[in-house]
Amino acid sequence: MSETLRRLKPRAARAVQARLFREASACTEALDRLRAIAVAPTLRDAAPVQAPAAQAACSD
């Protein structure tokens, strides 16, 4: 692949580079979304749990 890229004219090489950059950015964004989905339940489950006495005191 690197040999093929070396043989490209500068304009074509820039176009290939731009496309690869766009595709890498899209993959990074998708990975970030997946990580957010994977972490969200963990954060929700990590909410502090009040003891029954504290819950009763808060409800009065």
Secondary structure, DSSP 4 states (H G I P E B T S, - for coil): -HHHHHHS-HHHHHHHHHHHHHHHHHHHHHHHHHHHHHHHHHHHHTSPPPPHHHHHHHH-
